[in-house]
Amino acid sequence: MTARTGLIIVVLLAAGCSGGFGGGGGEGGIRQVGGTTLVEDAEGATLMIDENGCQSVVPAGSSIAEPVLDGDGAPVCVAPAG
């Protein structure tokens, strides 16, 4: 397990313990946990954008974040706003 994966797991656990995930009515939403943005869709999948702008996806029904990769296998990262 990489340090990044460990951090993602910690963020997911913290969000789950605070009621940030699941449960509610099938609605998606955007949450901020520390420096990570979590975008949950109506199907239960979650897009995670870390403080560096790099993206990971937690599929619906899973607790494992999978990095979003481009066609060359490099992580997909977006420039921070501002």
Distance bins in CASP14 RR format, pairs under 12 A and 6 or more apart:
PFRMAT RR
TARGET T0000
AUTHOR 0000-0000-0000
RMODE 2
METHOD distances of the structure
MODEL  1
1 7 0 0 0 0 0 1 0 0 0 0 0
1 8 0 0 0 0 1 0 0 0 0 0 0
1 9 0 0 0 0 1 0 0 0 0 0 0
1 10 0 0 0 0 0 1 0 0 0 0 0
1 64 0 0 0 0 0 1 0 0 0 0 0
1 65 0 0 0 0 0 1 0 0 0 0 0
2 8 0 0 0 0 1 0 0 0 0 0 0
2 9 0 0 0 0 0 1 0 0 0 0 0
2 56 0 0 0 0 0 1 0 0 0 0 0
2 65 0 0 0 0 0 1 0 0 0 0 0
2 67 0 0 0 0 1 0 0 0 0 0 0
2 75 0 0 0 0 0 1 0 0 0 0 0
3 9 0 0 0 0 0 1 0 0 0 0 0
3 10 0 0 0 0 0 1 0 0 0 0 0
3 50 0 0 0 0 0 1 0 0 0 0 0
4 10 0 0 0 0 0 1 0 0 0 0 0
4 11 0 0 0 0 0 1 0 0 0 0 0
4 36 0 0 0 0 0 1 0 0 0 0 0
4 48 0 0 0 0 0 1 0 0 0 0 0
4 50 1 0 0 1 0 0 0 0 0 0 0
4 51 0 0 0 0 0 1 0 0 0 0 0
4 52 0 0 0 0 1 0 0 0 0 0 0
4 54 0 0 0 0 1 0 0 0 0 0 0
4 55 0 0 0 0 0 1 0 0 0 0 0
4 56 0 0 0 0 1 0 0 0 0 0 0
4 65 0 0 0 0 1 0 0 0 0 0 0
4 66 0 0 0 0 0 1 0 0 0 0 0
4 67 0 0 0 0 1 0 0 0 0 0 0
4 75 0 0 0 0 1 0 0 0 0 0 0
5 11 0 0 0 0 0 1 0 0 0 0 0
5 12 0 0 0 0 0 1 0 0 0 0 0
5 48 0 0 0 0 0 1 0 0 0 0 0
5 50 0 0 0 0 0 1 0 0 0 0 0
5 56 0 0 0 0 1 0 0 0 0 0 0
5 58 0 0 0 0 0 1 0 0 0 0 0
5 63 0 0 0 0 0 1 0 0 0 0 0
5 64 0 0 0 0 1 0 0 0 0 0 0
5 65 1 0 0 1 0 0 0 0 0 0 0
5 66 0 0 0 0 1 0 0 0 0 0 0
5 67 0 0 0 0 1 0 0 0 0 0 0
6 12 0 0 0 0 1 0 0 0 0 0 0
6 13 0 0 0 0 1 0 0 0 0 0 0
6 14 0 0 0 0 0 1 0 0 0 0 0
6 50 0 0 0 0 0 1 0 0 0 0 0
6 56 0 0 0 0 0 1 0 0 0 0 0
6 63 0 0 0 0 0 1 0 0 0 0 0
6 64 0 0 0 0 0 1 0 0 0 0 0
6 65 0 0 0 0 1 0 0 0 0 0 0
7 13 0 0 0 0 0 1 0 0 0 0 0
7 14 0 0 0 0 0 1 0 0 0 0 0
7 33 0 0 0 0 0 1 0 0 0 0 0
7 34 0 0 0 0 0 1 0 0 0 0 0
7 35 0 0 0 0 0 1 0 0 0 0 0
7 36 0 0 0 0 1 0 0 0 0 0 0
7 48 0 0 0 0 0 1 0 0 0 0 0
7 50 1 0 0 1 0 0 0 0 0 0 0
7 51 0 0 0 0 1 0 0 0 0 0 0
7 52 0 0 0 0 0 1 0 0 0 0 0
7 54 0 0 0 0 0 1 0 0 0 0 0
7 56 0 0 0 0 0 1 0 0 0 0 0
7 65 0 0 0 0 1 0 0 0 0 0 0
8 14 0 0 0 0 0 1 0 0 0 0 0
8 15 0 0 0 0 0 1 0 0 0 0 0
8 33 0 0 0 0 0 1 0 0 0 0 0
8 35 0 0 0 0 0 1 0 0 0 0 0
8 36 1 0 0 1 0 0 0 0 0 0 0
8 38 0 0 0 0 0 1 0 0 0 0 0
8 46 0 0 0 0 0 1 0 0 0 0 0
8 48 1 0 0 1 0 0 0 0 0 0 0
8 49 0 0 0 0 0 1 0 0 0 0 0
8 50 1 0 0 1 0 0 0 0 0 0 0
8 51 0 0 0 0 0 1 0 0 0 0 0
8 54 0 0 0 0 0 1 0 0 0 0 0
8 55 0 0 0 0 0 1 0 0 0 0 0
8 56 1 0 0 1 0 0 0 0 0 0 0
8 57 0 0 0 0 0 1 0 0 0 0 0
8 58 0 0 0 0 1 0 0 0 0 0 0
8 63 0 0 0 0 1 0 0 0 0 0 0
8 64 0 0 0 0 1 0 0 0 0 0 0
8 65 1 0 1 0 0 0 0 0 0 0 0
8 66 0 0 0 0 1 0 0 0 0 0 0
8 67 0 0 0 0 1 0 0 0 0 0 0
9 15 0 0 0 0 0 1 0 0 0 0 0
9 16 0 0 0 0 0 1 0 0 0 0 0
9 36 0 0 0 0 0 1 0 0 0 0 0
9 48 0 0 0 0 0 1 0 0 0 0 0
9 56 0 0 0 0 0 1 0 0 0 0 0
9 58 0 0 0 0 0 1 0 0 0 0 0
9 62 0 0 0 0 0 1 0 0 0 0 0
9 63 1 0 0 1 0 0 0 0 0 0 0
9 64 0 0 0 0 1 0 0 0 0 0 0
9 65 1 0 0 1 0 0 0 0 0 0 0
10 16 0 0 0 0 0 1 0 0 0 0 0
10 17 0 0 0 0 0 1 0 0 0 0 0
10 33 0 0 0 0 1 0 0 0 0 0 0
10 34 0 0 0 0 0 1 0 0 0 0 0
10 36 0 0 0 0 0 1 0 0 0 0 0
10 63 0 0 0 0 0 1 0 0 0 0 0
10 65 0 0 0 0 0 1 0 0 0 0 0
11 17 0 0 0 0 0 1 0 0 0 0 0
11 18 0 0 0 0 0 1 0 0 0 0 0
11 20 0 0 0 0 0 1 0 0 0 0 0
11 21 0 0 0 0 0 1 0 0 0 0 0
11 31 0 0 0 0 0 1 0 0 0 0 0
11 32 0 0 0 0 0 1 0 0 0 0 0
11 33 1 0 1 0 0 0 0 0 0 0 0
11 34 1 0 0 1 0 0 0 0 0 0 0
11 35 0 0 0 0 1 0 0 0 0 0 0
11 36 1 0 1 0 0 0 0 0 0 0 0
11 37 0 0 0 0 0 1 0 0 0 0 0
11 38 1 0 0 1 0 0 0 0 0 0 0
11 46 0 0 0 0 0 1 0 0 0 0 0
11 48 1 0 0 1 0 0 0 0 0 0 0
11 49 0 0 0 0 0 1 0 0 0 0 0
11 50 0 0 0 0 1 0 0 0 0 0 0
11 51 0 0 0 0 0 1 0 0 0 0 0
11 56 0 0 0 0 0 1 0 0 0 0 0
11 58 0 0 0 0 0 1 0 0 0 0 0
11 63 0 0 0 0 0 1 0 0 0 0 0
11 65 0 0 0 0 1 0 0 0 0 0 0
12 18 0 0 0 0 0 1 0 0 0 0 0
12 19 0 0 0 0 0 1 0 0 0 0 0
12 20 0 0 0 0 1 0 0 0 0 0 0
12 21 1 0 0 1 0 0 0 0 0 0 0
12 22 0 0 0 0 0 1 0 0 0 0 0
12 31 0 0 0 0 0 1 0 0 0 0 0
12 33 0 0 0 0 1 0 0 0 0 0 0
12 36 0 0 0 0 1 0 0 0 0 0 0
12 38 0 0 0 0 1 0 0 0 0 0 0
12 40 0 0 0 0 0 1 0 0 0 0 0
12 46 0 0 0 0 1 0 0 0 0 0 0
12 48 0 0 0 0 1 0 0 0 0 0 0
12 56 0 0 0 0 0 1 0 0 0 0 0
12 58 1 0 0 1 0 0 0 0 0 0 0
12 61 0 0 0 0 0 1 0 0 0 0 0
12 62 0 0 0 0 0 1 0 0 0 0 0
12 63 1 0 0 1 0 0 0 0 0 0 0
12 64 0 0 0 0 1 0 0 0 0 0 0
12 65 1 0 0 1 0 0 0 0 0 0 0
13 19 0 0 0 0 0 1 0 0 0 0 0
13 20 0 0 0 0 0 1 0 0 0 0 0
13 21 0 0 0 0 0 1 0 0 0 0 0
13 33 0 0 0 0 0 1 0 0 0 0 0
13 58 0 0 0 0 0 1 0 0 0 0 0
13 63 0 0 0 0 1 0 0 0 0 0 0
13 65 0 0 0 0 0 1 0 0 0 0 0
14 20 0 0 0 0 1 0 0 0 0 0 0
14 21 0 0 0 0 0 1 0 0 0 0 0
14 31 0 0 0 0 0 1 0 0 0 0 0
14 33 1 0 0 1 0 0 0 0 0 0 0
14 34 0 0 0 0 1 0 0 0 0 0 0
14 35 0 0 0 0 0 1 0 0 0 0 0
14 36 0 0 0 0 1 0 0 0 0 0 0
14 38 0 0 0 0 0 1 0 0 0 0 0
15 21 1 0 1 0 0 0 0 0 0 0 0
15 22 0 0 0 0 1 0 0 0 0 0 0
15 29 0 0 0 0 0 1 0 0 0 0 0
15 31 1 0 0 1 0 0 0 0 0 0 0
15 32 0 0 0 0 0 1 0 0 0 0 0
15 33 1 0 1 0 0 0 0 0 0 0 0
15 34 0 0 0 0 1 0 0 0 0 0 0
15 35 0 0 0 0 0 1 0 0 0 0 0
15 36 0 0 0 0 1 0 0 0 0 0 0
15 37 0 0 0 0 0 1 0 0 0 0 0
15 38 1 0 0 1 0 0 0 0 0 0 0
15 40 0 0 0 0 1 0 0 0 0 0 0
15 46 0 0 0 0 1 0 0 0 0 0 0
15 48 0 0 0 0 1 0 0 0 0 0 0
15 58 0 0 0 0 0 1 0 0 0 0 0
15 63 0 0 0 0 0 1 0 0 0 0 0
15 65 0 0 0 0 0 1 0 0 0 0 0
16 22 1 0 0 1 0 0 0 0 0 0 0
16 23 0 0 0 0 0 1 0 0 0 0 0
16 31 0 0 0 0 0 1 0 0 0 0 0
16 33 0 0 0 0 1 0 0 0 0 0 0
16 38 0 0 0 0 0 1 0 0 0 0 0
16 40 0 0 0 0 0 1 0 0 0 0 0
16 46 0 0 0 0 0 1 0 0 0 0 0
16 58 0 0 0 0 0 1 0 0 0 0 0
16 63 0 0 0 0 1 0 0 0 0 0 0
17 33 0 0 0 0 0 1 0 0 0 0 0
18 31 0 0 0 0 1 0 0 0 0 0 0
18 32 0 0 0 0 0 1 0 0 0 0 0
18 33 0 0 0 0 1 0 0 0 0 0 0
18 34 0 0 0 0 0 1 0 0 0 0 0
18 38 0 0 0 0 0 1 0 0 0 0 0
19 31 0 0 0 0 1 0 0 0 0 0 0
19 33 0 0 0 0 0 1 0 0 0 0 0
19 38 0 0 0 0 0 1 0 0 0 0 0
19 40 0 0 0 0 0 1 0 0 0 0 0
20 28 0 0 0 0 0 1 0 0 0 0 0
20 29 0 0 0 0 1 0 0 0 0 0 0
20 30 0 0 0 0 0 1 0 0 0 0 0
20 31 1 0 0 1 0 0 0 0 0 0 0
20 32 0 0 0 0 0 1 0 0 0 0 0
20 33 0 0 0 0 1 0 0 0 0 0 0
20 38 0 0 0 0 1 0 0 0 0 0 0
20 40 0 0 0 0 1 0 0 0 0 0 0
20 46 0 0 0 0 0 1 0 0 0 0 0
21 28 0 0 0 0 0 1 0 0 0 0 0
21 29 0 0 0 0 0 1 0 0 0 0 0
21 31 0 0 0 0 1 0 0 0 0 0 0
21 33 0 0 0 0 0 1 0 0 0 0 0
21 38 0 0 0 0 1 0 0 0 0 0 0
21 39 0 0 0 0 0 1 0 0 0 0 0
21 40 1 0 0 1 0 0 0 0 0 0 0
21 44 0 0 0 0 1 0 0 0 0 0 0
21 45 0 0 0 0 0 1 0 0 0 0 0
21 46 1 0 0 1 0 0 0 0 0 0 0
21 48 0 0 0 0 0 1 0 0 0 0 0
21 58 0 0 0 0 1 0 0 0 0 0 0
21 60 0 0 0 0 0 1 0 0 0 0 0
21 61 0 0 0 0 0 1 0 0 0 0 0
21 62 0 0 0 0 0 1 0 0 0 0 0
21 63 0 0 0 0 1 0 0 0 0 0 0
22 28 0 0 0 0 1 0 0 0 0 0 0
22 29 0 0 0 0 0 1 0 0 0 0 0
22 31 0 0 0 0 0 1 0 0 0 0 0
22 38 0 0 0 0 0 1 0 0 0 0 0
22 40 1 0 0 1 0 0 0 0 0 0 0
22 41 0 0 0 0 0 1 0 0 0 0 0
22 42 0 0 0 0 0 1 0 0 0 0 0
22 43 0 0 0 0 0 1 0 0 0 0 0
22 44 1 0 0 1 0 0 0 0 0 0 0
22 45 0 0 0 0 0 1 0 0 0 0 0
22 46 0 0 0 0 1 0 0 0 0 0 0
22 58 0 0 0 0 0 1 0 0 0 0 0
22 60 0 0 0 0 0 1 0 0 0 0 0
22 61 0 0 0 0 1 0 0 0 0 0 0
22 63 0 0 0 0 0 1 0 0 0 0 0
23 40 0 0 0 0 0 1 0 0 0 0 0
23 44 0 0 0 0 1 0 0 0 0 0 0
24 40 0 0 0 0 0 1 0 0 0 0 0
24 42 0 0 0 0 0 1 0 0 0 0 0
24 44 0 0 0 0 0 1 0 0 0 0 0
25 40 0 0 0 0 0 1 0 0 0 0 0
25 42 0 0 0 0 1 0 0 0 0 0 0
25 44 0 0 0 0 0 1 0 0 0 0 0
26 40 0 0 0 0 1 0 0 0 0 0 0
26 41 0 0 0 0 1 0 0 0 0 0 0
26 42 1 0 1 0 0 0 0 0 0 0 0
26 43 0 0 0 0 1 0 0 0 0 0 0
26 44 1 0 0 1 0 0 0 0 0 0 0
26 45 0 0 0 0 0 1 0 0 0 0 0
26 60 0 0 0 0 0 1 0 0 0 0 0
27 40 0 0 0 0 1 0 0 0 0 0 0
27 41 0 0 0 0 1 0 0 0 0 0 0
27 42 1 0 0 1 0 0 0 0 0 0 0
27 43 0 0 0 0 0 1 0 0 0 0 0
27 44 0 0 0 0 1 0 0 0 0 0 0
28 38 0 0 0 0 0 1 0 0 0 0 0
28 39 1 0 0 1 0 0 0 0 0 0 0
28 40 1 0 1 0 0 0 0 0 0 0 0
28 41 1 0 1 0 0 0 0 0 0 0 0
28 42 1 0 1 0 0 0 0 0 0 0 0
28 43 0 0 0 0 1 0 0 0 0 0 0
28 44 1 0 0 1 0 0 0 0 0 0 0
28 45 0 0 0 0 1 0 0 0 0 0 0
28 46 0 0 0 0 1 0 0 0 0 0 0
28 47 0 0 0 0 0 1 0 0 0 0 0
28 60 0 0 0 0 0 1 0 0 0 0 0
29 37 0 0 0 0 0 1 0 0 0 0 0
29 38 0 0 0 0 1 0 0 0 0 0 0
29 39 1 0 0 1 0 0 0 0 0 0 0
29 40 1 0 1 0 0 0 0 0 0 0 0
29 41 1 0 0 1 0 0 0 0 0 0 0
29 42 0 0 0 0 1 0 0 0 0 0 0
29 44 0 0 0 0 1 0 0 0 0 0 0
29 45 0 0 0 0 0 1 0 0 0 0 0
29 46 0 0 0 0 1 0 0 0 0 0 0
29 47 0 0 0 0 0 1 0 0 0 0 0
30 36 0 0 0 0 0 1 0 0 0 0 0
30 37 1 0 0 1 0 0 0 0 0 0 0
30 38 1 0 0 1 0 0 0 0 0 0 0
30 39 1 0 1 0 0 0 0 0 0 0 0
30 40 1 0 0 1 0 0 0 0 0 0 0
30 41 0 0 0 0 0 1 0 0 0 0 0
30 46 0 0 0 0 0 1 0 0 0 0 0
30 47 0 0 0 0 1 0 0 0 0 0 0
30 48 0 0 0 0 0 1 0 0 0 0 0
30 49 0 0 0 0 1 0 0 0 0 0 0
31 37 1 0 0 1 0 0 0 0 0 0 0
31 38 1 0 1 0 0 0 0 0 0 0 0
31 39 0 0 0 0 1 0 0 0 0 0 0
31 40 1 0 0 1 0 0 0 0 0 0 0
31 46 0 0 0 0 1 0 0 0 0 0 0
31 47 0 0 0 0 0 1 0 0 0 0 0
31 48 0 0 0 0 0 1 0 0 0 0 0
31 49 0 0 0 0 0 1 0 0 0 0 0
32 38 1 0 0 1 0 0 0 0 0 0 0
32 39 0 0 0 0 0 1 0 0 0 0 0
32 48 0 0 0 0 0 1 0 0 0 0 0
32 49 0 0 0 0 0 1 0 0 0 0 0
32 50 0 0 0 0 0 1 0 0 0 0 0
32 51 0 0 0 0 0 1 0 0 0 0 0
33 39 0 0 0 0 0 1 0 0 0 0 0
33 40 0 0 0 0 0 1 0 0 0 0 0
33 46 0 0 0 0 0 1 0 0 0 0 0
33 48 0 0 0 0 1 0 0 0 0 0 0
33 49 0 0 0 0 0 1 0 0 0 0 0
33 50 0 0 0 0 0 1 0 0 0 0 0
33 51 0 0 0 0 0 1 0 0 0 0 0
34 48 0 0 0 0 0 1 0 0 0 0 0
34 49 0 0 0 0 0 1 0 0 0 0 0
34 50 0 0 0 0 1 0 0 0 0 0 0
34 51 1 0 0 1 0 0 0 0 0 0 0
35 48 0 0 0 0 0 1 0 0 0 0 0
35 49 0 0 0 0 1 0 0 0 0 0 0
35 50 1 0 0 1 0 0 0 0 0 0 0
35 51 1 0 1 0 0 0 0 0 0 0 0
35 52 0 0 0 0 1 0 0 0 0 0 0
35 53 0 0 0 0 1 0 0 0 0 0 0
35 54 0 0 0 0 0 1 0 0 0 0 0
35 80 0 0 0 0 0 1 0 0 0 0 0
36 46 0 0 0 0 0 1 0 0 0 0 0
36 47 0 0 0 0 0 1 0 0 0 0 0
36 48 1 0 1 0 0 0 0 0 0 0 0
36 49 1 0 0 1 0 0 0 0 0 0 0
36 50 1 0 1 0 0 0 0 0 0 0 0
36 51 1 0 0 1 0 0 0 0 0 0 0
36 52 0 0 0 0 0 1 0 0 0 0 0
36 53 0 0 0 0 1 0 0 0 0 0 0
36 54 0 0 0 0 0 1 0 0 0 0 0
36 55 0 0 0 0 0 1 0 0 0 0 0
36 56 0 0 0 0 1 0 0 0 0 0 0
36 58 0 0 0 0 0 1 0 0 0 0 0
36 65 0 0 0 0 0 1 0 0 0 0 0
37 46 0 0 0 0 0 1 0 0 0 0 0
37 47 0 0 0 0 1 0 0 0 0 0 0
37 48 1 0 0 1 0 0 0 0 0 0 0
37 49 1 0 1 0 0 0 0 0 0 0 0
37 50 0 0 0 0 1 0 0 0 0 0 0
37 51 0 0 0 0 1 0 0 0 0 0 0
37 52 0 0 0 0 0 1 0 0 0 0 0
37 53 0 0 0 0 1 0 0 0 0 0 0
37 54 0 0 0 0 0 1 0 0 0 0 0
37 55 0 0 0 0 1 0 0 0 0 0 0
37 56 0 0 0 0 0 1 0 0 0 0 0
37 78 0 0 0 0 0 1 0 0 0 0 0
37 80 0 0 0 0 0 1 0 0 0 0 0
37 81 0 0 0 0 0 1 0 0 0 0 0
38 44 0 0 0 0 0 1 0 0 0 0 0
38 45 0 0 0 0 0 1 0 0 0 0 0
38 46 1 0 1 0 0 0 0 0 0 0 0
38 47 1 0 0 1 0 0 0 0 0 0 0
38 48 1 0 1 0 0 0 0 0 0 0 0
38 49 0 0 0 0 1 0 0 0 0 0 0
38 50 0 0 0 0 0 1 0 0 0 0 0
38 55 0 0 0 0 0 1 0 0 0 0 0
38 56 0 0 0 0 0 1 0 0 0 0 0
38 57 0 0 0 0 0 1 0 0 0 0 0
38 58 0 0 0 0 1 0 0 0 0 0 0
38 65 0 0 0 0 0 1 0 0 0 0 0
39 45 0 0 0 0 1 0 0 0 0 0 0
39 46 1 0 0 1 0 0 0 0 0 0 0
39 47 1 0 1 0 0 0 0 0 0 0 0
39 48 1 0 0 1 0 0 0 0 0 0 0
39 49 1 0 0 1 0 0 0 0 0 0 0
39 55 0 0 0 0 1 0 0 0 0 0 0
39 56 0 0 0 0 0 1 0 0 0 0 0
39 57 0 0 0 0 1 0 0 0 0 0 0
39 58 0 0 0 0 0 1 0 0 0 0 0
40 46 1 0 1 0 0 0 0 0 0 0 0
40 47 1 0 0 1 0 0 0 0 0 0 0
40 48 0 0 0 0 1 0 0 0 0 0 0
40 57 0 0 0 0 0 1 0 0 0 0 0
40 58 0 0 0 0 1 0 0 0 0 0 0
40 59 0 0 0 0 0 1 0 0 0 0 0
40 60 0 0 0 0 1 0 0 0 0 0 0
40 61 0 0 0 0 0 1 0 0 0 0 0
41 47 1 0 0 1 0 0 0 0 0 0 0
41 57 0 0 0 0 0 1 0 0 0 0 0
41 58 0 0 0 0 0 1 0 0 0 0 0
41 59 0 0 0 0 0 1 0 0 0 0 0
41 60 0 0 0 0 1 0 0 0 0 0 0
42 60 0 0 0 0 1 0 0 0 0 0 0
43 57 0 0 0 0 0 1 0 0 0 0 0
43 58 0 0 0 0 0 1 0 0 0 0 0
43 59 0 0 0 0 1 0 0 0 0 0 0
43 60 1 0 1 0 0 0 0 0 0 0 0
43 61 0 0 0 0 1 0 0 0 0 0 0
44 57 0 0 0 0 0 1 0 0 0 0 0
44 58 0 0 0 0 1 0 0 0 0 0 0
44 59 0 0 0 0 1 0 0 0 0 0 0
44 60 1 0 1 0 0 0 0 0 0 0 0
44 61 1 0 0 1 0 0 0 0 0 0 0
44 62 0 0 0 0 1 0 0 0 0 0 0
45 56 0 0 0 0 0 1 0 0 0 0 0
45 57 1 0 0 1 0 0 0 0 0 0 0
45 58 1 0 0 1 0 0 0 0 0 0 0
45 59 1 0 1 0 0 0 0 0 0 0 0
45 60 1 0 1 0 0 0 0 0 0 0 0
45 61 0 0 0 0 1 0 0 0 0 0 0
45 62 0 0 0 0 1 0 0 0 0 0 0
45 65 0 0 0 0 0 1 0 0 0 0 0
45 66 0 0 0 0 0 1 0 0 0 0 0
45 68 0 0 0 0 0 1 0 0 0 0 0
46 55 0 0 0 0 0 1 0 0 0 0 0
46 56 0 0 0 0 1 0 0 0 0 0 0
46 57 1 0 0 1 0 0 0 0 0 0 0
46 58 1 0 1 0 0 0 0 0 0 0 0
46 59 0 0 0 0 1 0 0 0 0 0 0
46 60 0 0 0 0 1 0 0 0 0 0 0
46 61 0 0 0 0 1 0 0 0 0 0 0
46 62 0 0 0 0 1 0 0 0 0 0 0
46 63 0 0 0 0 0 1 0 0 0 0 0
46 64 0 0 0 0 0 1 0 0 0 0 0
46 65 0 0 0 0 1 0 0 0 0 0 0
46 66 0 0 0 0 0 1 0 0 0 0 0
46 68 0 0 0 0 0 1 0 0 0 0 0
47 53 0 0 0 0 0 1 0 0 0 0 0
47 54 0 0 0 0 0 1 0 0 0 0 0
47 55 1 0 0 1 0 0 0 0 0 0 0
47 56 1 0 0 1 0 0 0 0 0 0 0
47 57 1 0 1 0 0 0 0 0 0 0 0
47 58 0 0 0 0 1 0 0 0 0 0 0
47 59 0 0 0 0 0 1 0 0 0 0 0
47 60 0 0 0 0 0 1 0 0 0 0 0
47 65 0 0 0 0 1 0 0 0 0 0 0
47 66 0 0 0 0 0 1 0 0 0 0 0
47 67 0 0 0 0 0 1 0 0 0 0 0
47 68 1 0 0 1 0 0 0 0 0 0 0
47 76 0 0 0 0 0 1 0 0 0 0 0
47 78 0 0 0 0 0 1 0 0 0 0 0
48 54 0 0 0 0 1 0 0 0 0 0 0
48 55 1 0 0 1 0 0 0 0 0 0 0
48 56 1 0 1 0 0 0 0 0 0 0 0
48 57 1 0 0 1 0 0 0 0 0 0 0
48 58 1 0 0 1 0 0 0 0 0 0 0
48 59 0 0 0 0 0 1 0 0 0 0 0
48 64 0 0 0 0 0 1 0 0 0 0 0
48 65 1 0 1 0 0 0 0 0 0 0 0
48 66 0 0 0 0 1 0 0 0 0 0 0
48 67 0 0 0 0 1 0 0 0 0 0 0
48 68 0 0 0 0 1 0 0 0 0 0 0
48 75 0 0 0 0 0 1 0 0 0 0 0
48 76 0 0 0 0 0 1 0 0 0 0 0
49 55 1 0 1 0 0 0 0 0 0 0 0
49 56 0 0 0 0 1 0 0 0 0 0 0
49 57 0 0 0 0 0 1 0 0 0 0 0
49 65 0 0 0 0 0 1 0 0 0 0 0
49 67 0 0 0 0 0 1 0 0 0 0 0
49 68 0 0 0 0 1 0 0 0 0 0 0
49 75 0 0 0 0 0 1 0 0 0 0 0
49 76 0 0 0 0 1 0 0 0 0 0 0
49 77 0 0 0 0 1 0 0 0 0 0 0
49 78 1 0 0 1 0 0 0 0 0 0 0
49 79 0 0 0 0 0 1 0 0 0 0 0
49 80 0 0 0 0 1 0 0 0 0 0 0
49 81 0 0 0 0 0 1 0 0 0 0 0
50 56 1 0 0 1 0 0 0 0 0 0 0
50 65 0 0 0 0 1 0 0 0 0 0 0
50 67 0 0 0 0 0 1 0 0 0 0 0
50 68 0 0 0 0 0 1 0 0 0 0 0
50 75 0 0 0 0 1 0 0 0 0 0 0
50 76 0 0 0 0 0 1 0 0 0 0 0
50 77 0 0 0 0 1 0 0 0 0 0 0
50 78 0 0 0 0 0 1 0 0 0 0 0
50 80 0 0 0 0 0 1 0 0 0 0 0
51 77 0 0 0 0 0 1 0 0 0 0 0
51 78 0 0 0 0 0 1 0 0 0 0 0
51 80 0 0 0 0 1 0 0 0 0 0 0
52 67 0 0 0 0 0 1 0 0 0 0 0
52 75 0 0 0 0 1 0 0 0 0 0 0
52 76 0 0 0 0 0 1 0 0 0 0 0
52 77 1 0 0 1 0 0 0 0 0 0 0
52 78 0 0 0 0 1 0 0 0 0 0 0
52 79 0 0 0 0 1 0 0 0 0 0 0
52 80 0 0 0 0 1 0 0 0 0 0 0
53 67 0 0 0 0 0 1 0 0 0 0 0
53 68 0 0 0 0 0 1 0 0 0 0 0
53 75 0 0 0 0 1 0 0 0 0 0 0
53 76 0 0 0 0 1 0 0 0 0 0 0
53 77 1 0 1 0 0 0 0 0 0 0 0
53 78 1 0 1 0 0 0 0 0 0 0 0
53 79 1 0 0 1 0 0 0 0 0 0 0
53 80 1 0 0 1 0 0 0 0 0 0 0
53 81 0 0 0 0 1 0 0 0 0 0 0
54 65 0 0 0 0 0 1 0 0 0 0 0
54 67 1 0 0 1 0 0 0 0 0 0 0
54 68 1 0 0 1 0 0 0 0 0 0 0
54 69 0 0 0 0 0 1 0 0 0 0 0
54 70 0 0 0 0 0 1 0 0 0 0 0
54 74 0 0 0 0 0 1 0 0 0 0 0
54 75 1 0 1 0 0 0 0 0 0 0 0
54 76 1 0 0 1 0 0 0 0 0 0 0
54 77 1 0 1 0 0 0 0 0 0 0 0
54 78 0 0 0 0 1 0 0 0 0 0 0
54 79 0 0 0 0 0 1 0 0 0 0 0
54 80 0 0 0 0 0 1 0 0 0 0 0
55 65 0 0 0 0 1 0 0 0 0 0 0
55 66 0 0 0 0 1 0 0 0 0 0 0
55 67 1 0 0 1 0 0 0 0 0 0 0
55 68 1 0 1 0 0 0 0 0 0 0 0
55 69 0 0 0 0 1 0 0 0 0 0 0
55 70 0 0 0 0 0 1 0 0 0 0 0
55 74 0 0 0 0 0 1 0 0 0 0 0
55 75 1 0 0 1 0 0 0 0 0 0 0
55 76 1 0 1 0 0 0 0 0 0 0 0
55 77 1 0 0 1 0 0 0 0 0 0 0
55 78 1 0 0 1 0 0 0 0 0 0 0
56 62 0 0 0 0 0 1 0 0 0 0 0
56 64 0 0 0 0 1 0 0 0 0 0 0
56 65 1 0 1 0 0 0 0 0 0 0 0
56 66 1 0 0 1 0 0 0 0 0 0 0
56 67 1 0 1 0 0 0 0 0 0 0 0
56 68 1 0 0 1 0 0 0 0 0 0 0
56 69 0 0 0 0 0 1 0 0 0 0 0
56 75 0 0 0 0 1 0 0 0 0 0 0
56 76 0 0 0 0 1 0 0 0 0 0 0
56 77 0 0 0 0 0 1 0 0 0 0 0
57 64 0 0 0 0 1 0 0 0 0 0 0
57 65 1 0 0 1 0 0 0 0 0 0 0
57 66 1 0 1 0 0 0 0 0 0 0 0
57 67 0 0 0 0 1 0 0 0 0 0 0
57 68 1 0 1 0 0 0 0 0 0 0 0
57 69 0 0 0 0 0 1 0 0 0 0 0
57 75 0 0 0 0 0 1 0 0 0 0 0
57 76 0 0 0 0 0 1 0 0 0 0 0
58 64 1 0 0 1 0 0 0 0 0 0 0
58 65 1 0 1 0 0 0 0 0 0 0 0
58 66 1 0 0 1 0 0 0 0 0 0 0
58 67 0 0 0 0 0 1 0 0 0 0 0
58 68 0 0 0 0 0 1 0 0 0 0 0
59 65 0 0 0 0 1 0 0 0 0 0 0
59 66 1 0 0 1 0 0 0 0 0 0 0
59 68 0 0 0 0 0 1 0 0 0 0 0
65 75 0 0 0 0 0 1 0 0 0 0 0
66 75 0 0 0 0 0 1 0 0 0 0 0
66 76 0 0 0 0 0 1 0 0 0 0 0
67 73 0 0 0 0 1 0 0 0 0 0 0
67 74 0 0 0 0 1 0 0 0 0 0 0
67 75 1 0 1 0 0 0 0 0 0 0 0
67 76 1 0 0 1 0 0 0 0 0 0 0
67 77 0 0 0 0 0 1 0 0 0 0 0
68 74 0 0 0 0 0 1 0 0 0 0 0
68 75 1 0 0 1 0 0 0 0 0 0 0
68 76 1 0 1 0 0 0 0 0 0 0 0
68 77 0 0 0 0 1 0 0 0 0 0 0
68 78 0 0 0 0 0 1 0 0 0 0 0
69 75 1 0 0 1 0 0 0 0 0 0 0
69 76 1 0 0 1 0 0 0 0 0 0 0
69 77 0 0 0 0 0 1 0 0 0 0 0
70 76 1 0 1 0 0 0 0 0 0 0 0
70 77 0 0 0 0 1 0 0 0 0 0 0
70 78 0 0 0 0 0 1 0 0 0 0 0
END
